[in-house]
Amino acid sequence: MNYHLAIDGVSLTMVLVTGISALSTVLFSWEVEHRQNEFFFWLLLVVAGCYGVFLSADLFLFFAFYELVIVPKYFLIAVFGSTNKEYGAMKLTLYSFFGGMLVFIGILTGYVTAGSLDLNQLSQFQFSPQLQSWAFPVLFLGFAVLAGIWPLHTWAPTGHVAAPTAGSMLLAGIVMKLGSYAGLRVAMNLFPQGFQMWSKWIVVLAVVGIVYAAAVALRQRDLKFVIGYSSVSHMGFVLLGLGAATALSVSGAVLQMFSHGVIAALLFAVAGRMIYRRTHTRDLDALAGLNLGRALPFAAFTFVIASAASMGIPGFSGFAAEITILIGASKTYPLAVWITGAGMVLVAAFTLRALKQSFFGETKPDVHLQQARVALDPDWNEQQPITTAEKCGACLLMFTTFAVGVYPKLLLDRIMPAVEAMRFLK
C-alpha cells in the first residue's frame, strides 16, 4: 500500500468541480449558528474525502477515501438535517455500506490476482475473461449504488430532502460523482472485457433511470424531492455515456459529472437556502400562492438560470454535456438515444412546473402566509433579503455553468486525451 496521488484530465475536471462546489457550499452556509465548529468539520471532511478519491492512484488509498466520505455524510444529515433526517441518514449510510461491501470484494479480487494495488499497474494487467465476467459487475454495481443507478437510487431523493442545504449541495454536486468516477477509473479500466459483456445492461438501466426518475419528479409536491429525482435522471446520462463506451460519449459523461455538480448545487441552494429559510415550506402548492418572483427577484433569476441549465438549453453546460453524450452514444446505441430524447421532454416538463409554482404562481387572496406555513411577518422580504454571501455563491455557480456551456473545449481538451488512453473504448 502506498500513499500515491496522481492526476490526469478526468481527475482534474473532478477536482475543479469539487473546489467550486465546496466554496459555494461554504458561502451558502455563512450564517450557520447551530454547532458551527462541528458542522464545518463534517463538511470539510466530506470535501477532503472527495479530493482523496479523485486523486488516488493506489487502490487501497482510493477505497479508504471512498469509505471516509460515508461517516461525515451521516452526521451532516442526522444532526443538521430536517425532514425525516434520521431515516434519510441511515438509509443513505446503509446503501453506501452495501455498495462498499461489493467494492471491497472487487478490490480483493484484483489484488489477489495481480499482486498489486497500484492503479497504473492494475490497468495494464491482463485478467482472465472468466474472472472479469463476474468481477466487473460486482465492482461496478458497488460503485453505481453511490451514482444513483436505477433501481438502487431511492437513497438519493430521501437523502437530499433530509440533508441541510450544504449537505444536499455536496451530496448532489460531488458525492454522487464518486460512484460514476470510480466506475470509470477502476471497474471499467481494470476489467475491460467484463465491461464489454455487461455494457448493454448498463445502458438499459441508464435509460430506464432517466425516464423513470423524470416521470416520478413530475408528480412530486416537495421542491427538494423534484430536484432529488432530477439528480437521479441526470446521473442516468452519465451512465449512458459510460455504457456507450466511445471516446466522445465517455468524455461527455465526465463533462456531465462536472455540469451536474454545478447545476444541482445551484438548484439545492435556491430551494433549501433562499426559499425554505425564508418561507419554511417547500410545498409547491403553498409556494404557488406566495408570488416569490416579486418578493425574491434574485432567487427567481437564479432559479431560472439553473432550470435552463438543467433542461439542457444551449449556452449552458448541461446542453454541452448531454449533446456530447448523445452524439457519442448514437453510434452504438441509437435506440437508447431516441428513448432518452423522450425522457428529456419529461425533464423539461417537471422543471418548468417547479419553476412556475415556486416563483411565478398566481397570488391567491384566500391563501394567507400562515396557511402556507410561513413563519415570518408579512414584510418578511425586507427582514431577510438575500445575503451577499448567498449572491456570491450563486453567481459563482451561474458563471461556471455559463462559461463551460459557451466554451466546453476548455475542459474537453483535457478530458479526451485521458479517456482515449483507457482500454475499454469500443
C-alpha positions in Angstrom: 0.0 0.0 0.0 1.4 3.4 -1.0 0.3 7.0 -0.5 0.3 7.6 -4.2 -1.6 10.6 -5.7 -1.8 11.4 -9.4 -3.9 13.5 -11.8 -5.0 13.5 -15.4 -7.6 15.3 -17.4 -10.5 13.4 -15.9 -9.2 13.8 -12.3 -8.5 17.5 -12.9 -12.1 18.1 -14.0 -13.5 16.4 -10.9 -11.1 18.2 -8.6 -12.2 21.5 -10.2 -15.9 20.9 -9.7 -15.2 19.8 -6.1 -13.4 23.1 -5.4 -16.2 25.2 -6.9 -19.0 23.2 -5.2 -17.2 23.3 -1.8 -16.6 27.1 -2.0 -20.2 27.8 -2.9 -21.4 25.5 -0.2 -19.4 27.4 2.4 -20.8 30.7 1.2 -24.4 29.4 1.5 -23.6 28.1 5.0 -22.1 31.5 6.1 -24.8 32.2 8.7 -25.0 28.7 10.3 -25.4 29.2 14.0 -26.1 25.7 15.4 -22.9 23.9 16.4 -20.8 25.7 13.8 -17.4 24.0 14.5 -18.9 20.6 14.2 -20.9 21.5 11.1 -17.8 22.7 9.2 -15.7 19.8 10.5 -18.1 17.3 8.9 -18.5 19.5 5.8 -14.7 19.8 5.1 -14.2 16.1 5.9 -16.6 15.2 3.1 -14.7 17.5 0.7 -11.3 16.1 1.8 -12.6 12.5 1.2 -13.8 13.5 -2.3 -10.4 15.1 -3.1 -8.8 11.9 -2.0 -10.9 9.7 -4.2 -10.3 11.8 -7.3 -6.5 12.0 -6.7 -5.7 8.4 -5.5 -3.6 6.2 -7.7 -3.4 3.4 -5.2 -6.4 1.1 -4.9 -6.4 0.8 -1.1 -5.9 4.5 -0.7 -8.8 5.0 -3.1 -11.1 2.7 -1.1 -10.1 4.3 2.2 -11.0 7.8 1.0 -14.2 6.4 -0.7 -15.4 5.0 2.6 -14.2 8.0 4.6 -16.9 10.1 2.9 -19.8 8.0 4.4 -19.2 8.9 8.1 -19.4 12.7 7.8 -22.4 12.4 5.4 -24.3 10.6 8.1 -23.6 13.2 10.8 -24.3 16.1 8.5 -27.8 14.7 7.8 -28.6 13.2 11.2 -27.5 16.2 13.2 -28.2 19.2 11.0 -30.9 17.9 8.6 -34.7 18.3 8.6 -37.4 16.1 7.1 -37.0 12.5 8.5 -33.3 13.2 9.0 -32.6 10.1 11.0 -34.3 7.9 8.4 -32.6 9.7 5.5 -29.2 9.5 7.1 -29.5 5.8 8.0 -30.8 4.8 4.5 -28.0 6.6 2.8 -25.4 5.1 5.0 -26.8 1.5 4.6 -26.9 1.8 0.9 -23.3 3.2 0.9 -22.1 0.4 3.0 -23.8 -2.2 0.8 -22.1 -0.7 -2.2 -18.8 -0.6 -0.3 -19.1 -4.3 0.5 -19.3 -5.1 -3.2 -16.4 -2.7 -3.9 -14.2 -4.4 -1.3 -14.9 -7.8 -2.9 -13.8 -6.5 -6.3 -10.7 -4.8 -4.9 -9.6 -8.0 -3.1 -10.1 -10.0 -6.3 -7.9 -7.6 -8.2 -5.2 -7.6 -5.6 -5.1 -11.4 -5.1 -4.9 -12.0 -8.8 -2.5 -9.2 -9.9 -0.5 -8.9 -6.6 -0.6 -5.1 -6.8 -2.7 -2.2 -5.6 -1.2 0.4 -8.0 -3.9 1.5 -10.4 -1.5 2.1 -13.2 -0.1 -1.4 -12.9 -3.5 -3.0 -12.5 -4.8 -1.2 -15.6 -2.1 -3.0 -17.6 -2.6 -6.4 -16.1 -4.5 -9.0 -18.2 -7.2 -10.5 -16.0 -8.8 -13.7 -17.4 -12.1 -13.3 -19.2 -13.7 -15.7 -16.7 -12.7 -13.6 -13.7 -13.8 -10.4 -15.5 -17.2 -11.7 -16.3 -18.2 -11.8 -12.6 -15.7 -9.3 -11.0 -16.7 -6.4 -13.2 -20.5 -6.4 -12.4 -19.7 -6.8 -8.7 -17.3 -3.9 -8.7 -19.3 -1.6 -11.0 -22.6 -2.2 -9.2 -20.9 -1.4 -5.9 -19.8 2.0 -7.3 -23.1 2.5 -9.2 -25.1 2.5 -6.0 -23.5 5.8 -5.0 -24.1 7.1 -8.5 -27.8 6.6 -8.1 -28.3 3.8 -10.7 -31.9 2.6 -11.1 -33.3 0.7 -9.2 -30.8 1.3 -6.3 -31.5 5.0 -6.4 -34.0 5.6 -3.7 -31.5 6.7 -1.1 -30.7 9.8 -3.2 -34.0 11.7 -3.1 -34.6 10.7 0.5 -31.1 11.8 1.5 -31.3 15.1 -0.5 -34.6 16.0 1.3 -33.3 15.1 4.7 -29.9 16.9 4.4 -29.3 20.5 5.2 -28.7 22.8 2.3 -24.9 22.3 2.4 -25.4 18.6 2.7 -27.7 18.5 -0.4 -25.3 20.6 -2.4 -22.3 18.3 -1.6 -24.4 15.1 -2.0 -25.6 16.0 -5.4 -22.7 18.2 -6.5 -19.8 15.9 -5.5 -20.6 12.7 -3.7 -22.8 11.1 -6.4 -19.9 11.7 -8.8 -17.7 9.4 -6.7 -19.6 6.4 -7.8 -19.6 7.2 -11.5 -15.9 8.3 -11.4 -14.9 5.2 -9.6 -16.8 3.0 -12.1 -14.9 4.7 -14.9 -11.5 4.8 -13.3 -11.5 1.4 -11.6 -14.1 -1.0 -12.7 -14.2 -0.3 -16.5 -10.4 0.3 -16.8 -9.4 -2.7 -14.8 -11.9 -5.2 -16.3 -12.4 -4.0 -19.9 -13.6 -7.4 -21.2 -16.0 -7.8 -18.4 -17.3 -4.3 -19.2 -17.9 -5.3 -22.8 -20.0 -8.3 -21.6 -22.2 -6.1 -19.4 -22.2 -2.7 -21.2 -25.7 -3.3 -22.8 -27.2 -3.7 -19.3 -25.6 -0.5 -18.1 -27.2 1.3 -21.0 -30.6 -0.3 -20.3 -30.5 0.7 -16.6 -29.3 4.2 -17.5 -32.2 4.8 -20.0 -34.7 3.4 -17.5 -33.3 5.7 -14.8 -33.5 8.8 -17.0 -37.1 8.3 -18.0 -38.4 6.8 -14.7 -36.8 9.4 -12.4 -38.1 12.2 -14.7 -41.6 10.8 -14.6 -41.6 10.5 -10.8 -40.3 14.0 -10.4 -43.3 15.3 -12.4 -45.6 14.0 -9.6 -43.7 15.4 -6.6 -45.0 18.3 -4.5 -41.9 18.9 -2.4 -39.4 21.1 -4.3 -36.4 19.2 -2.9 -37.9 15.9 -4.0 -38.3 17.3 -7.5 -34.6 18.3 -7.6 -33.6 15.0 -6.0 -35.2 12.9 -8.7 -33.9 15.3 -11.2 -30.4 14.4 -10.0 -31.1 10.7 -10.5 -32.3 11.4 -14.0 -29.3 13.5 -14.9 -26.9 10.9 -13.5 -28.5 8.4 -15.9 -26.9 10.5 -18.7 -23.5 9.8 -17.1 -24.2 6.1 -17.0 -25.4 6.2 -20.6 -22.2 7.8 -21.7 -20.1 5.3 -19.9 -22.1 2.4 -21.2 -21.8 3.5 -24.8 -18.0 3.5 -24.3 -17.0 5.7 -27.2 -14.3 8.3 -26.7 -16.9 11.1 -27.3 -19.6 9.6 -25.1 -17.3 8.9 -22.1 -15.8 12.4 -22.5 -19.4 13.7 -22.4 -20.1 11.7 -19.3 -17.2 13.3 -17.5 -18.4 16.7 -18.6 -21.9 15.8 -17.4 -20.4 15.0 -14.0 -18.9 18.5 -13.9 -22.0 20.1 -15.2 -24.5 18.3 -13.0 -22.3 19.0 -10.0 -22.6 22.8 -10.6 -26.3 22.8 -11.6 -27.5 20.5 -8.8 -25.7 22.6 -6.2 -27.3 25.7 -7.5 -30.8 24.2 -7.6 -30.5 22.9 -4.0 -29.0 26.3 -2.8 -32.1 28.1 -4.1 -34.6 25.5 -2.8 -33.0 24.9 0.6 -31.5 28.2 1.4 -33.1 31.1 -0.4 -36.7 29.7 -0.3 -37.0 27.4 2.7 -35.0 29.6 5.1 -37.5 32.5 4.4 -40.8 30.6 3.9 -40.3 27.4 6.0 -42.0 25.4 3.3 -41.0 23.6 0.1 -44.5 22.5 -0.8 -45.2 23.6 -4.4 -48.9 24.2 -3.9 -48.1 26.5 -0.9 -45.4 28.3 -2.8 -47.6 28.9 -5.8 -49.8 31.3 -3.7 -46.9 33.5 -2.5 -45.6 35.0 -5.8 -42.0 34.7 -4.7 -40.8 36.0 -8.1 -41.8 39.5 -7.0 -40.6 39.2 -3.4 -37.3 37.5 -4.1 -36.2 38.6 -7.6 -32.6 37.5 -7.3 -33.7 34.0 -6.2 -36.1 33.9 -9.1 -33.4 34.9 -11.6 -31.1 32.3 -10.1 -33.6 29.5 -10.3 -34.5 30.5 -14.0 -30.8 30.2 -14.9 -30.4 26.9 -13.0 -33.6 25.5 -14.6 -32.5 26.5 -18.1 -29.1 24.8 -17.5 -30.8 21.7 -16.1 -33.1 21.4 -19.1 -30.1 21.5 -21.4 -30.8 24.9 -23.0 -27.9 25.8 -25.4 -25.5 28.2 -23.8 -25.2 26.3 -20.6 -23.0 23.3 -19.5 -26.0 20.9 -19.4 -26.5 21.2 -23.1 -22.8 20.8 -24.0 -22.6 17.7 -21.8 -25.8 16.0 -22.9 -25.3 16.6 -26.6 -21.8 15.2 -26.4 -23.1 12.1 -24.7 -26.0 11.6 -27.2 -23.8 12.1 -30.3 -21.2 9.7 -28.9 -23.9 7.1 -27.9 -25.8 7.3 -31.2 -23.1 5.3 -33.0 -23.5 2.3 -30.7 -27.0 2.5 -29.2 -29.2 4.7 -31.4 -32.5 3.3 -29.9 -31.3 4.3 -26.4 -30.7 7.9 -27.7 -34.2 8.2 -29.1 -35.8 6.9 -25.8 -33.6 9.3 -23.9 -34.9 12.2 -26.1 -38.4 11.4 -24.9 -37.1 11.5 -21.3 -35.7 14.9 -21.9 -39.2 16.1 -22.6 -40.2 14.9 -19.2 -37.2 16.7 -17.7 -38.4 20.0 -19.3 -41.9 19.3 -18.0 -41.1 18.9 -14.3 -38.5 21.7 -14.4 -40.9 24.2 -15.8 -43.7 23.1 -13.4 -41.4 23.5 -10.4 -40.2 26.9 -11.7 -43.7 28.2 -12.3 -45.1 27.1 -9.0 -42.1 28.2 -6.9 -41.8 31.7 -8.2 -44.5 32.7 -10.7 -47.7 31.2 -9.3 -50.8 33.5 -9.1 -51.2 35.1 -5.7 -54.4 33.7 -4.1 -56.2 36.2 -1.8 -57.7 33.3 0.2 -54.3 31.8 1.0 -52.7 33.6 4.0 -49.0 33.4 4.7 -49.6 31.5 7.9 -51.7 28.9 6.0 -48.6 28.4 3.8 -46.6 27.8 6.9 -44.6 31.0 6.6 -43.1 31.7 10.0 -42.4 35.4 9.2 -44.2 38.7 9.2 -46.0 40.0 6.1 -42.9 42.2 5.4 -40.6 39.2 5.6 -38.7 40.1 2.4 -37.4 43.3 3.9 -36.4 41.5 7.1 -34.4 38.7 5.4 -33.1 39.7 2.0 -30.8 37.6 0.0 -27.4 38.0 1.7 -24.1 39.0 0.0 -22.6 35.6 0.7 -25.6 33.8 -1.0 -25.3 36.1 -4.0 -21.6 35.4 -4.3 -22.2 31.6 -4.1 -25.0 31.7 -6.7 -23.0 34.0 -9.1 -20.0 31.6 -8.9 -22.1 28.6 -9.9 -24.0 30.5 -12.6 -20.8 31.8 -14.1 -19.3 28.3 -14.2 -22.3 26.7 -15.9 -22.4 29.5 -18.5 -18.7 29.6 -19.1 -18.5 25.8 -19.7 -21.6 26.0 -21.9 -20.2 28.7 -24.1 -16.7 27.1 -24.3 -16.7 23.4 -23.4 -13.5 22.9 -25.3 -11.7 24.3 -22.2 -12.5 21.0 -20.3 -12.9 18.6 -23.2 -9.3 19.3 -24.4 -8.1 17.9 -21.1 -10.7 15.1 -20.7 -10.5 13.5 -24.1 -6.7 12.6 -24.1 -7.2 10.9 -20.7 -10.2 9.0 -21.9 -8.6 7.9 -25.2 -5.8 6.3 -23.1 -8.2 3.9 -21.4 -8.5 0.3 -22.5 -12.3 -0.3 -22.7 -13.2 2.0 -25.6 -15.2 0.5 -28.5 
